[in-house]
Amino acid sequence: METKEIIKKGEGENYNYVQDHCFIKLSSKHTNGELSFVEDTLKPGFYLGRHYHKIMTEVFYILEGEVTLVFDDETIVGKPGDTIMVPPNVWHAASCKEGGKMLTIFKNGQFDLYLEKLSQLSESDFENPELVKSISEAYDIYEE
């Protein structure tokens, strides 16, 4: 990193998907790929399927609502003010029935670049499971 960076409220690259709206508050482009920071507004019914990361650590800080994280051995319901850390190689899924908001730190991951790549795909691209899988794995996201 060569200079400080300030991203004000409502600023940052943003990706408005069907289930959530993500603002990139700090891009991995500015941290040598070591860190990205995302403000994520989870829409009611949000669900992220079971997956894991080989090198990336995720840290979730819940701001609003309740976010359920399901692990192989435990289910945790995160509430406002809670922090949940998921290390590499831990299978997990997430859901948010009523909607909510959280901040997520991605250590050793380029999740922001993954979101950028997804935003460039067409509807037909998303219908190609091998393509979606290859993109996910290129950004350290492994599904069943």
NUDO-149239 format. One line per 8 residues: number of its first residue (from 1); for each residue x, y, z of N, C-alpha, C. Coordinates in pm, whole numbers. Example, Ala and Ser with C-alpha at 12.3 -4.5 7.8 and 13.67 -1.06 7.14 Angstrom:
BEGIN
1) 1319,-569,780,1230,-450,780,1320,-330,780 ~ 1285,-225,708,1367,-106,714,1290,3,787
This chain:
BEGIN
1) 85,-117,0,0,0,0,89,123,0 ~ 63,215,-90,147,332,-104,89,457,-42 ~ -42,462,-27,-105,582,27,-231,543,104 ~ -274,634,188,-397,606,263,-515,610,168 ~ -624,547,210,-744,545,128,-863,572,218 ~ -953,658,173,-1072,691,250,-1193,662,161 ~ -1280,575,210,-1404,544,138,-1518,588,229 ~ -1591,689,188,-1695,747,271,-1825,666,262
9) -1914,697,354,-2044,632,360,-2112,636,222 ~ -2162,521,178,-2229,512,49,-2135,505,-70 ~ -2003,507,-42,-1905,499,-151,-1843,361,-156 ~ -1769,336,-261,-1704,207,-284,-1774,136,-398 ~ -1698,51,-467,-1761,-31,-571,-1878,-102,-507 ~ -1989,-112,-579,-2102,-183,-521,-2166,-277,-621 ~ -2210,-387,-568,-2269,-494,-648,-2402,-530,-585 ~ -2509,-504,-659,-2644,-528,-608,-2699,-656,-670
17) -2686,-765,-596,-2732,-895,-642,-2873,-923,-590 ~ -2931,-1032,-633,-3066,-1070,-594,-3077,-1085,-442 ~ -2974,-1143,-379,-2983,-1173,-236,-2911,-1073,-146 ~ -2819,-994,-200,-2747,-900,-115,-2691,-785,-197 ~ -2652,-679,-126,-2593,-561,-188,-2461,-535,-116 ~ -2352,-550,-190,-2218,-540,-132,-2151,-410,-173 ~ -2095,-338,-75,-2010,-223,-100,-1868,-264,-65 ~ -1776,-247,-157,-1635,-276,-130,-1578,-154,-59
25) -1548,-169,69,-1496,-58,148,-1344,-53,144 ~ -1279,-166,116,-1135,-171,96,-1108,-285,-1 ~ -1048,-253,-113,-1021,-353,-216,-887,-423,-193 ~ -884,-550,-225,-758,-625,-218,-654,-568,-317 ~ -700,-491,-415,-609,-426,-509,-516,-328,-437 ~ -561,-278,-322,-484,-178,-248,-410,-237,-128 ~ -416,-369,-113,-350,-433,2,-263,-551,-41 ~ -216,-547,-164,-135,-656,-220,-206,-792,-210
33) -337,-791,-221,-415,-914,-217,-431,-975,-79 ~ -387,-903,23,-389,-958,159,-520,-939,233 ~ -599,-838,193,-715,-801,272,-819,-733,185 ~ -944,-766,207,-1053,-685,152,-1160,-673,260 ~ -1238,-568,249,-1335,-531,352,-1464,-496,282 ~ -1574,-565,318,-1699,-551,245,-1813,-519,342 ~ -1893,-419,308,-2018,-390,379,-2128,-460,302 ~ -2200,-550,366,-2294,-637,298,-2433,-621,357
41) -2526,-571,275,-2666,-564,315,-2733,-691,263 ~ -2774,-776,356,-2836,-903,322,-2986,-883,305 ~ -3037,-921,191,-3180,-907,166,-3256,-1022,232 ~ -3384,-1001,268,-3461,-1109,330,-3454,-1236,245 ~ -3430,-1347,313,-3418,-1476,245,-3278,-1507,196 ~ -3180,-1423,231,-3041,-1447,189,-2998,-1588,226 ~ -2931,-1654,131,-2874,-1787,158,-2748,-1803,75 ~ -2641,-1844,142,-2515,-1876,76,-2482,-2020,108
49) -2475,-2103,6,-2457,-2246,24,-2325,-2287,87 ~ -2319,-2410,127,-2204,-2468,197,-2079,-2460,109 ~ -1971,-2409,169,-1845,-2392,97,-1731,-2378,198 ~ -1609,-2374,146,-1493,-2347,231,-1386,-2278,147 ~ -1281,-2233,215,-1169,-2165,150,-1040,-2233,193 ~ -948,-2248,101,-820,-2313,136,-723,-2217,202 ~ -727,-2089,166,-632,-1994,226,-700,-1873,291 ~ -821,-1844,255,-888,-1723,303,-950,-1742,441
57) -934,-1642,526,-1003,-1632,654,-1111,-1526,639 ~ -1231,-1555,692,-1340,-1459,689,-1372,-1416,832 ~ -1395,-1287,849,-1438,-1235,978,-1567,-1157,954 ~ -1675,-1201,1017,-1806,-1137,1002,-1836,-1056,1127 ~ -1875,-930,1110,-1919,-847,1221,-2063,-807,1190 ~ -2156,-856,1270,-2298,-834,1244,-2340,-695,1292 ~ -2402,-619,1203,-2450,-485,1235,-2600,-481,1262 ~ -2675,-552,1180,-2821,-552,1191,-2875,-691,1161
65) -2985,-727,1223,-3050,-854,1196,-2977,-971,1260 ~ -3020,-1090,1220,-2957,-1213,1268,-2908,-1293,1148 ~ -2781,-1332,1155,-2718,-1409,1047,-2685,-1547,1104 ~ -2736,-1650,1039,-2711,-1787,1082,-2597,-1846,1002 ~ -2496,-1896,1072,-2384,-1965,1009,-2391,-2111,1052 ~ -2391,-2198,953,-2401,-2342,979,-2267,-2406,947 ~ -2210,-2471,1048,-2084,-2544,1035,-2116,-2692,1047 ~ -2019,-2778,1020,-2042,-2922,1031,-2080,-2964,1172
73) -2026,-2894,1272,-2046,-2936,1411,-2128,-2838,1495 ~ -2174,-2727,1434,-2241,-2625,1515,-2314,-2526,1425 ~ -2422,-2471,1477,-2493,-2361,1411,-2486,-2241,1505 ~ -2445,-2126,1451,-2432,-2004,1529,-2524,-1899,1471 ~ -2600,-1833,1556,-2683,-1721,1514,-2613,-1594,1561 ~ -2558,-1520,1465,-2490,-1395,1496,-2590,-1282,1505 ~ -2577,-1202,1611,-2666,-1088,1634,-2583,-960,1634 ~ -2648,-844,1625,-2573,-718,1619,-2467,-709,1730
81) -2346,-675,1687,-2233,-665,1778,-2149,-790,1786 ~ -2199,-902,1732,-2124,-1028,1735,-2021,-1032,1622 ~ -1908,-1097,1650,-1804,-1121,1551,-1783,-1271,1540 ~ -1781,-1321,1418,-1760,-1464,1394,-1645,-1478,1295 ~ -1543,-1555,1334,-1427,-1576,1248,-1432,-1718,1194 ~ -1413,-1732,1063,-1412,-1863,998,-1274,-1881,934 ~ -1193,-1973,990,-1059,-1995,935,-1065,-2079,806 ~ -952,-2089,736,-948,-2173,617,-985,-2318,649
89) -1036,-2387,548,-1068,-2530,554,-1182,-2564,647 ~ -1270,-2469,677,-1388,-2494,759,-1512,-2477,670 ~ -1585,-2585,652,-1708,-2580,573,-1810,-2494,646 ~ -1880,-2407,571,-1982,-2323,631,-2084,-2278,527 ~ -2203,-2245,576,-2309,-2187,496,-2367,-2072,577 ~ -2435,-1979,511,-2490,-1863,581,-2630,-1833,530 ~ -2713,-1782,621,-2846,-1739,583,-2891,-1624,671 ~ -2989,-1550,620,-3043,-1436,693,-3189,-1423,653
97) -3275,-1480,734,-3418,-1491,701,-3486,-1355,683 ~ -3463,-1265,776,-3534,-1136,776,-3456,-1022,710 ~ -3333,-1049,670,-3247,-943,617,-3161,-885,727 ~ -3049,-827,689,-2959,-771,788,-2842,-702,721 ~ -2743,-671,802,-2626,-601,752,-2505,-647,831 ~ -2392,-663,761,-2269,-703,827,-2149,-646,754 ~ -2040,-641,826,-1911,-608,768,-1832,-737,763 ~ -1764,-761,653,-1685,-883,640,-1544,-847,598
105) -1448,-903,671,-1307,-889,638,-1263,-1021,575 ~ -1198,-1013,462,-1144,-1130,395,-992,-1120,400 ~ -930,-1204,480,-784,-1205,496,-727,-1309,399 ~ -624,-1269,325,-563,-1356,224,-663,-1400,118 ~ -752,-1311,85,-851,-1343,-17,-884,-1221,-100 ~ -934,-1245,-217,-970,-1138,-309,-1118,-1146,-342 ~ -1199,-1151,-238,-1343,-1165,-256,-1400,-1048,-336 ~ -1342,-931,-320,-1387,-815,-397,-1369,-838,-547
113) -1259,-903,-584,-1235,-932,-726,-1330,-1040,-777 ~ -1367,-1132,-689,-1467,-1234,-722,-1601,-1166,-754 ~ -1642,-1072,-669,-1768,-1000,-694,-1761,-922,-825 ~ -1646,-862,-851,-1627,-788,-975,-1642,-882,-1096 ~ -1580,-999,-1088,-1588,-1097,-1196,-1733,-1143,-1217 ~ -1803,-1173,-1107,-1943,-1216,-1119,-2028,-1110,-1187 ~ -1999,-983,-1159,-2079,-874,-1216,-2063,-865,-1368 ~ -1960,-928,-1421,-1933,-924,-1565,-1997,-1041,-1640
121) -2054,-1135,-1566,-2113,-1253,-1629,-2253,-1225,-1681 ~ -2289,-1293,-1787,-2424,-1283,-1842,-2513,-1388,-1775 ~ -2642,-1377,-1798,-2736,-1476,-1743,-2700,-1617,-1791 ~ -2663,-1630,-1918,-2628,-1762,-1970,-2498,-1814,-1907 ~ -2406,-1724,-1872,-2284,-1768,-1803,-2318,-1836,-1671 ~ -2415,-1779,-1598,-2453,-1835,-1469,-2521,-1972,-1483 ~ -2570,-2002,-1602,-2632,-2132,-1627,-2529,-2240,-1659 ~ -2402,-2203,-1666,-2294,-2297,-1696,-2222,-2332,-1564
129) -2258,-2444,-1501,-2201,-2476,-1370,-2050,-2492,-1370 ~ -1992,-2541,-1477,-1847,-2557,-1482,-1776,-2422,-1485 ~ -1833,-2327,-1558,-1776,-2194,-1562,-1784,-2128,-1424 ~ -1899,-2134,-1361,-1917,-2074,-1228,-1824,-2140,-1127 ~ -1811,-2271,-1135,-1720,-2343,-1044,-1575,-2299,-1065 ~ -1534,-2286,-1190,-1395,-2248,-1217,-1366,-2106,-1168 ~ -1462,-2017,-1181,-1444,-1880,-1132,-1437,-1881,-979 ~ -1527,-1953,-915,-1527,-1962,-769,-1393,-2014,-718
137) -1345,-2121,-777,-1219,-2181,-732,-1100,-2091,-759 ~ -1107,-2010,-864,-998,-1915,-892,-987,-1811,-780 ~ -1097,-1791,-706,-1098,-1695,-595,-1110,-1765,-460 ~ -1065,-1892,-454,-1057,-1966,-328,-1192,-1994,-263 ~ -1291,-2027,-345,-1424,-2063,-296,-1455,-2201,-352 ~ -1467,-2298,-262,-1487,-2438,-301,-1620,-2487,-246 ~ -1703,-2540,-335,-1835,-2590,-299,-1837,-2741,-313 ~ -1944,-2798,-261,-1960,-2945,-268,-1981,-2989,-411
